[in-house]
Every structure is written in structure tokens, then in C-alpha cells.
Amino acid sequence: MKEYQEKLALYFLDGHEEQALRYTKDLLEKHPRLYLFEDIITPAMYYIGELWEKNKISVADEHLATAICDFVLSKLEAEAEDIKGHKQKKYKAILFGVEQEQHYIGLKMVADTFKDNGWRVRYLGPNLPLDHSLVQIEKYRPEVIGLSAALSYRLPTLKILIERFKKLPWRPLIMIGGRMAKKFDLNEFESDQVMVVKDLNHLHRWFKEGREDLINETS
């Protein structure tokens, strides 16, 4: 598996978008999309982040890799939409990265996972201020609001957003995800209206089993 991750990471870093796309399509012929997202693309991007942290690649290299990964995900999503069609779905989700949060690749994979499970999704991207998010949320009235953050110093912003969204009259489920949810203990945020999502496997199980089973399993 590590070989797959590092090979894909090299395609991203070298700017080989067509090779990266072809490689991911080959993997999809043998594995489900969840495996590709959680076990190949996510670790590949973490590996690239570690190379940057160790000064083995530049910021420009990291940005190029992110752009190629974004290209691949967009192509896969478009092709999946062509296959599934554009049937109107019942449940709605809004997903975005908190203010000053620039990471967004994981959030795009979350958006695709919601779509795969029959949800209508508004993906608002990274670095979205509270006031701007509220305009969309109050207009769209989603059943789920997904917040993404990678670094621990986004915690104060997360707390503000959670408290504000908990006051919405239709009581949407607020999901907290991103790398921070995997690295840190965020159980203090958990409530009947707030759910911490550790990774895509966790999210997938929520779609299949519901929340109560997951809460009972971890309590």
C-alpha cells in the first residue's frame, strides 16, 4: 500500500496530471472509491506534507502537488456524476474550511463521499468567514454542516462556529473533520448536535450504521 501512496505522491509532485489520473482510475478498477480516498490519496498528501515540513520540497512543490490532486479529484467526480446522473437528492450538506484554513483536498473527498451516498452537497471551499457561511447556510438549510480544520490553533474559531450553528432553528448536525480531528482528542465538542469525524472510514460507517451505533461502540 505504501508503494501506491508514494508513487501517486511522486506523480503529484512532478506535475504529471494525466499519469496521476490514469493511475487512480486503474486503482478504482480494483478497489472502491473509499479505499482510494482514505488509503491512497490521503496518505499520499500527508507524505507530501511531511516532505515539506522536513524542507525536502518547497512550498511551490507542495502547491503543485495539491493542484494536481485537485485536478484528479475533479475529474473523478465529474465522471462519477456522468455515471450516476443528476437525480435530485433529498438530504443536503454544506461543507467548508474554517476561516484562515487553506487545506481543502480532504474536504473535497468528503463532498464526494456525501454525493456517493445520495446527498446534495454545497462545497464552499477553504477559508470561509462565519458571516459568509451563515448566508449560505440559512438560505440552503442543510441537514449537515461540515467544518474542516487541520491545525490546533483553529480551535477557538471552531468553538465560535459550533456555538453559532447550534442556535440554528432546524438543528442541523454539525460535523467536525480534517486532520485536526484525527490528531487531537476533540471529545469535548461531541454532543447530540455535534459529531467529530475522524476520517472517511468513520464517515462511511455513519452513512451505513447511523450515529447511535458509533457512539455506543466508542463509549
N, C-alpha and C positions, 0 to 999 in steps of 0.2 A: 504493500500500500504506500509506503514512504517513497518508493521509486516513482509511483504515479504522481504523487504530490510534487516532488522535486522536478520531475520532467515538465509538468504543467507550469510550475513556477518559472522555469527557465524560458518556456515559450512566452510567458507574460513579460519577463524582464528583457527579453531580446526583441520584443515588439512584433512577434510572429502571430498576428491575429488569426490568419487562416489556418495555420498549423494548430493553434490552440483550439479553435473551433472544431476542426476535424477530429482532434484528439478527444475532446469532450463528447462529441457525437459517437465516436467509437465506444467510449465507456458507457454511454447511455444505451447502446445496443445490448449490453451485458448486465447492466445494473440499473436500479430505479433512480429517479432524479434526486431523491432524498440522500442516497449514498453519494452521488456526485457532489451535491452541495455540502453535506456535512463532513464527509470523509476524504474528499479530494480537494475541492476548491477552497473551503475554509482553512484547512491546514496549509495549503499552498500559500495563501495570503498571509497567514501567521508566520510562515517561514520567511517570506519576503520582508515582513515587519521586523523579524529578528535580525536579518541581514542588515537592515537599515540601522537598527539600534546598535549593532556592532561596528558601524561605519564601513561595512563591506560593500555597500551600494550607496548611491547618492539619493537625495530627495527626488531628483529628476527620474532616476531609475524606478523609484517606488511609485511615482506618479504615472509613469509609462505603464508599469505592470497593472496598476489599478484601472487605467483606461482600457487596456486590452481585456482584462477580466470583465469590465463593464460591457464591452462590445460583445463578448461571448455570451454573457447572461442575457443581453437584449436580443441577440439572435435566437437563442434557445427559447426565450419567452415568446417571441413572435411566431416561431414555428409551432410551438405548443398551442398557441391561440388559433392558428390556422387549422390544426387537427381537431381541437375541441369545439371550435366555433365560438360565436359571441352571444350565447344564450344569456339572457338576463338572470342574475342570481338574486337570492332573497336577502342574505346576510351581508353586512357591509363592514369594512375595516378601513381605518386611516392609520398610516404608518409614517413616522418621520424621526429624524435625528434631532436631539435637543439643541438648543442654541449653542453655537461655537463647536459643536461636534461635526467633524468633517468626514468621518468614516461612514460609508454607505453601502458597501458591497454586501455585507451580511443582511442589511435591511432589504435589499433588492431580492435576495434569496428568500427571505421571509415573505415578501409580497408574492413571489411566485408560488410559495407553498400554500398561502391562503387561496390563491386562484385555483391551484390544483385541487383544492378541497371545496370548490364551488362557491367561493366568496367573491363579492365585488370589492375591489381594492382601490383606494386612492393613496398612491405613494407620493409623498410630498418632499422626499429627499432629505439631505442633511441640513444642519444649522438653521433650524426654523424657530424664530422667536415666538413666545407664548401668544402674543396678540394676534399674529398672523395665523397660527394654528387654530385658535379659537374661532376665527371667522369661518374656516373650512369645516371645523367640527360641528358648529352649531347649524351650519347650512346642510351638512350631509347626514348628521345624526347617526353615526356608526354604532354598531353593537360592540366593536372593539377599537380601542385606541392603543396603538403600539408605539412605545418610546424606545429609542436606541441610544446607548452611550457606551463609550469604550474605556474612559479613564475615570478614576475615582473622584477627581475634583469636579466632575459633573453632578455629584450627589446633591449639593444644595439646589441646583436647578431642577433636578428630578423631583425633589421634595415639593418645590413650589408648584410644578406642573401637576403632580399627583393630587395635591390638596385642591387645586383649582378644578381639575377634571372630576373629582369625586362629588363636586357640587352640581354637576350637570343633572337636570331633572329626570332624564331617562336612564340614568345609572349604567353607563357603558362599562364593560370590563376593561381595565387598564393593564396592559401588558408591558413589562419592563424587560428589555433584552439588550443584546450587544455583548461585547467582550467583557464588560464590567460585570454583567450578570453571571458569567462563567467563572471569573477570577475571584470575586468577593462574595461574602455572605450578606445577602440583601433580604434576609427573612423578616427584618423589622418592617419592611414595606408590605408584606403579604397581608391580605385581608379578604373579605368576601368580594371586594370590588377590585382588588389589585393582585396580579399574578406575576411572579418573576419567572421568566422563561430562560432556562439555562442554555439551550441550544436547539437546533432544528429537530433533533430526535424527540426532545421534550415537547415541542410544539406539535409534532406529528401525533404523538400519543394523546395530547389534549383533544385533537380532532377526532381520534378514534375512540377514546375511552371516556372523555369528559373530565372535568376537573376534580370531582369528588374522589375518583379512584386514585389520582395522583397525590392528592392531599393525604388520603389515608395511608398510602404507601410510604410517604416521607415523614409522617408524624410519629 
